[in-house]
Amino acid sequence: QLSDMHKAEEQVNKITKRDVRKKPMGDAQECKFCGGKHIFNKLLCPAYGKRCEQCNGRNHFKKVCKKGNTVKTIKEEDDSSDDSVYISQVRTNKESGHVEAPLKLKIKDRWQNVYCTLDTGAQVCVMGAQFYKDITGHKDFNDLEAPSHKLKCFNGSSILDYGIATFECERQRKMYKIKFHIVDVQHTPLLSEKACVRLGFIKYCETVSSHTTIDVHEIMKKYKDVFEGYGSLPGEVSLEIDNTVPARIQPARRIPMSLREKLREELEKLEEDGIIAKETQHTDWVNNILIVKRDSKLRICLDPIPLNKALKRPNYQFTTLDEMLPELSKAKVFSTVDAKKGFWQCTLTESSSQ
C-alpha cells in the first residue's frame, strides 16, 4: 500500500507486458456471449445489453454464463478488439494474489488494454519505470511532470519517483485522465483508492440494517433483582473500636424548618429499604447527621470525626496501577461499574450498627 506523503519514496514488484492484438472482423464464428454464430461485433450480438438470468450480469445469456460454479480466478478473454464488452472484468493474479482489472490506456493514438492492480490502501497511482518505457517507447523521463511529493511505502521504505505521466483512459464508454507516478520498481500499474472509485472498479455501498426496539420495561422485568433495591455484598462488616478512646455522644443539631419534611421523608424511605433502623435503647455512641443538598434531593451522611478517632483500621496493601496493567494487556472490552449508594451494600453486625 502507498501513502502520499512528504519527503519519502517507495517499492513495488514485477510487470508483465501483455501482447495486445486486435482480431480482424471476418466470417461468422461462435460467440462466447450469446452462444450463437455471427460476425464478431458486439452490435450484432443479441446478448449485448441484456442481463443474465443466472448471475444478473450484463451482455451474456444464461446458457454461456461462467458463474455457475465458484471461480477464484477469471482468465482474460482472448478478445482484444476495441468493441470488447469484457473490459470491466476483474481477476485474481495467481502468483501475487492481487486483484487486477483491465483498463484501456491511450498510448500514441492507440488504445491498449493494460491490467492494473487495485489497491484501496494506496493514495496515488503508480507505474513501473520499465513498464512505462515498454508501452510508450520512451528511453528517458524528460517528458514527465515533476512530482510535488515523495512516495513512501506502508512499511516505511522509500521509493524513487521519476515523475508523473498522465494517461487518457476509457472505462465503460467514459473517458478519464489518470495520473501515474513512474517509479523505479518492477510492478504492474497500480490504481489508488480514489482512482478505483472514480473508474467504477470499487463502489462503497450503504448497508441497511434492521434494529430491534428494546423495551426498557421488559428488560427491567426480566432482571428484576438487578433494578430493585440496593443489594448487599456477602458477609457482614464489624467495626473494631479502641476501648481506650472514650465514647462520644454528639448533641443533636437543629434542622431548618424548610428541610424537616424532606428529611422525614428520606429517613422513612431509608428505614423502609432496610438501610437504617430506629434505636430505642441506650447506645454509647451518637453521631450527628450531615445533610447535603443535591439538586432537589437530600443526601444524608454521618459526621464521622469522633468515631473515626476510635476505629481500629486494618492494614492492607493496595494493588498499584503498575501491577494491574500487565493483567490488562490482552483485554479488549472494558466496562465501568458505578455502585449506587456504595457503602449501603455493606451490612453491619448488630453491635457495630449500635
N, C-alpha and C positions, 0 to 999 in steps of 0.2 A: 504494500500500500504506500501511496505517496502523499505527502502533505506539502502544500505550497507555503514555504517558509523563507524568511530572510536568512542570507548567509549560510547556505547549506548546499549539498549536492546529493546524487543518488545512484542506484544499481538495479539492473533488471536481468532477463535471461536470454533466450535464443529466438531467432527469427527464421522462419522457413518461407521462402517466396513461392507462391503458387503460380503455376502456369495457367494464365487466364486466356482462354481461346473462345472464339465465337463459333457457334455452329451455323453453317450456312442453311438458309431456308431452302429445302428441296422437296423430295417426294413425301407423301404421307407416311407417317410412322406411328407406332403405338405410343399413345400419350400416357404419361405417368399420373396425370391429374384427373382425367375422366375415364380412362380405360379403353377408349376407342382409338381410331386411327384418323389422323388428319395432318395437314402441313403444320410444322412446328411454329405456332404463333398463338400467343395467349388469346388474341381476339377471336380466333377460330375455335377455341376450346369451349365446349358447353359448360365446363365446370368453373370457368373463370367468373368470379363474383358471387358464386354460390357458397353455401355453408354445408359442411359435412354433418350428416345426421348422427355420426358416432362420436366425434370429438369436438364438434361445433367449430372446427377450424374453417378457414376460407380457402376457396379456389381449388377444391378437390371433392370427389364423391366418396361415399362410404365404402364402396367396393375396392377402392385403391388406398384407403386410409391406412397409414402405418402406425397409428397409435392404438391399435387394438391390444397390443402387449406392452408391458412396461419396458421402455428402452432408455438406457442410461446415456448412450452416445448416439447422436444423429449424424450420419455421414453427409458430407456435402454432395448435393446433386450434381451430376455431370451435365450442367446446363449453364453455359457462360454467356448466353445470348442477352442482349440488352433488354429483352422482353421477359426475362426470368421473373417468376412470381414467388420464388423461394428466397428472395433477398432478405427476408425477415427471419430466416431460420436461425436458431441458436443451437450450438452443440457444446459438448464437453470434451476437452482435449484429454486423450487417454494418458499421455505422458505427464503433463503438468497438472491435470485435474482442474484447470481454469475453464471458466465459462467463456466461450468465444462466439462472436456473431459476425457475419459478413457485412461489409459496408462498401458502397461504391464510392471510389475516390476519382476525381478528375485529374489526370496527370498528362500534361502535354496534349490537351484536347482529346484525350482518350479516357474512357471510363474503365476502371479496373476494380474487380471485387477483391477486397482485402479483409482477411479475418482479423478482428480486433478482440483483445481480452477485455472483459467487462470487470471493472474494479470499483465498487461503490465506496471504497475507503480512500481512493485517490482524489486529490483536489485539482490535478491538471492532467491533460492527455500527453502521453509520451510516445516516441517512436525511436527505435534503434538507429544509430548513425549509418551502419552498413545497409540496413533495410531502406533507409531514405535514399542512399546513393543508388541502390539497385533499381528502385522504382522510378526515380527521377532522372537518372543518368548523370547527375552532378558529381563532380570529383572533389568539390570543396563545399564550404558552408558560407560563402561570401554573400549569398542572397538571403540569408536568414535574418529575421528580426532579432535584435539584441534582447535578451531576457531581462526583466526588471527584478526578478527574484532568483534565488538559488534554490535548488531542489535538495531534499533530504528524505531518506528512506524512513520507514516506520521504526526500524531497528537502530536508527541514529547514523547509519553510514551515509556518506555523501556521494554525489554523482556529478559527472561533468556534463554541463548543459551547453551545447554549441549554439543554440538559438531557437527561434520559434518559426515554424513553417505553417502557413495557412493553406488548408486544402478545401476545395469545393466538394461537398458530399451530397449524395442522393439517398434518401431513405423514404420509402413509401410514397414515391412521386413528389416528394418535397425536397427543396434544395436548402442546404445548410453550409455554413463556413465554420470549420473546426480548426482550432489552433493546436498543433502538436509541438511539444518540446523535443528537439532532437538531442538524444543523449548518447553517451559513449558506452553503450551496452548492447548485447545481442538479445533482442526480445521482440515479440510481435507487437504491433501498435496497441497501446493501452488506452482505453476510454475512461475518463473520470466519471464520478457520480453525476455531476452536472450534465455532462455530455450524454450519458446513458439515459437520463430522464428526458433530456431535450430531444434526443433521437427516437425515443419511444421504446428502447430496449427494456427499460425498467419503469414500472408505474407503481406509485405508492397508493394503495387502496385503503380507504377508510373502512374499518370494521364496525359492524353493528352488533352490539351485544345486548342481550336481554337482562334486565335487572329484576330481581325478585324483591318485592316490597317486604320489608321487615316490620312485623307488627311488634311494637315495644311491649304491649300488654301480654302477648303470648310468651315472649321471652321471660318477662318477669314472673309469669305464672309457672313456666317450666322450671325456672331456677329460683323458686320462691325463697329457699333457705339462704340464698346469697343476698337478696334485696331486702329482706326483712330483718329488723333488729340490728344489733351491733356485732354479734358473735363473740366468742371468747377463745383465748388461747388455752391449750391443755395445761392442767395443773393449777396450783394456787401460789400466790406470792405472799411471803411472810416478811414483814418489816422487823428487823432486829434493832432494838433500842439500847443505847448505852445507859445503864441504870445510874451511872454517876452524874448524868445530866438531869437536873430536876425537871419534872413535867411542867408544862406551861398551859394555863387556861387564859386565852385571849378574850378580852371584853368584847361583847358584840358591838358592831358598828351600826350606826343609824343608816337606814336605807331611804333615799329620797322618795317622796310620795309618787313622783312620776314613774318610778321603776318598780314599785311594790307589786302592782298587779301582774306585770310581765314576769317578775321574779317568782311570784307564787305559781304562775302557770308553768314556768320552766322547771321548778322544783317538783311539782306534781307529775310532770312528764318523766323526769328522771326516776322518780320513785316507781312510776308505773312500768318503766322499762327495766327495772331491777338494777339500776346503776347505784342508787343511794337507798338508804332505809332510815326511818325515824328512830331516834335513840331516846329511850325513856329512862335509862339508868345513868348513874354517875360514871363519868369517864375522867381519867387523869389528864387527857389531852383534849383541848378545844381549840380549833383553828378558825380564824375568820375567813369569810368568803370574799373573793375579789370578783367584781362584775365588770366584764369587758363588753362594750357595745360594738357589735359587728353588723353593719347595715341596720336593719330593723330588728335584729335578734340580739339576745343576751347570751354571753358566754360566761359560765360560772366556773371559777377556779378557787383553789385554797391558797391562803397566804402561808407558804411553807417555811418561812425563815426560821422560826423557833424549832420546828420539827426536824428540819434538815441538820441542825446542830447536834441532835441526839441520835440520828440514824447511823448505824454501822454500815459502811459501804463495802461490798465485796470487791476485791481487786481482780479484774480480768484483763487479759491482753487483747486489745482490739486488733483486727486484721487491717493492715495498711493497704493503700491503693496499689503499691508496687507488688505486693503479694497476690493481689486479686487479678491483676491484668494478665499474667500468663495463663490463668484458668479461662480467660475470656477470649483467647487468641483465635479460637475456631468458632466462636459464637456468631450466629447470623441474625438472630431475632432477639430484640430487646424489648422489654415492657416496663412500664412504670407502675408501681403499686402505691397507692395512697390510702393508708388506713384511716377510716372515718373515726374521729374521736379516739386517736391512737391508744392512750392508756386505759380506755374503758374496756378494752379486750382482756385486760389482766385482772383476774379475780383475786381479791384479798382474802386471807384467812379471817376467821371471826375475830380473833384477838387483834389482828392488825387493823381491821376496819374500825375498831373502837379507839 
